[in-house]
């Protein structure tokens, strides 16, 4: 006797579960890469913001330094004018203007010092952000390596499983295969569930996938015909394994 449709589906199910396990493990590794990439991107953004602030502050500092220089030049001119003043009134006027200029220059110098301090802080934090970014890039690389190694380890097994799945699928009618695939996709590869007998001496059964009762009508159909029967609750294709069900 050849393989029945339900046996073929059951075999396909075993293959699908192994494939789903491999996919699941890959998925965990992919998520690790993604989360590390997000952290790396945040560090990169922080670095870019720092660099932009640093350029802005540096430009302000340059223009303030020019301002200080031109005010010093102007103070020097006032000083020379003071020596040439002809009247007391003229002298007092020049002195007053020179003092205003000196007060302004002092304010700007204070601002220059503040900017210099801020620039130093930004430089320190930029250095740290560069270091963070470098470390996080290494973390991303390490996570990518884990996935590469995993793929390499499971490559042969995966190819074999895919070949098995293809040959197994050939024995199954396209519409049945399509619904199997649809259910498998929505239930992480678990398209089938075995039927469990609840009590040794009573005809009460349940679906091992969702633990809901299965009618005797469906169980009888499974026992007598090689046809697809789905669980009315979870939709899994039911598999009746007489060697395990009837042992209970
Ligand atoms: Zn079910």
Boltz pocket constraint, residues with backbone or C-beta under 6 A from the ligand:
constraints:
  - pocket:
      binder: B
      contacts: [[A, 193], [A, 207], [A, 208], [A, 209], [A, 210], [A, 211], [A, 212], [A, 231], [A, 232], [A, 233], [A, 234], [A, 235], [A, 236]]
      max_distance: 6.0
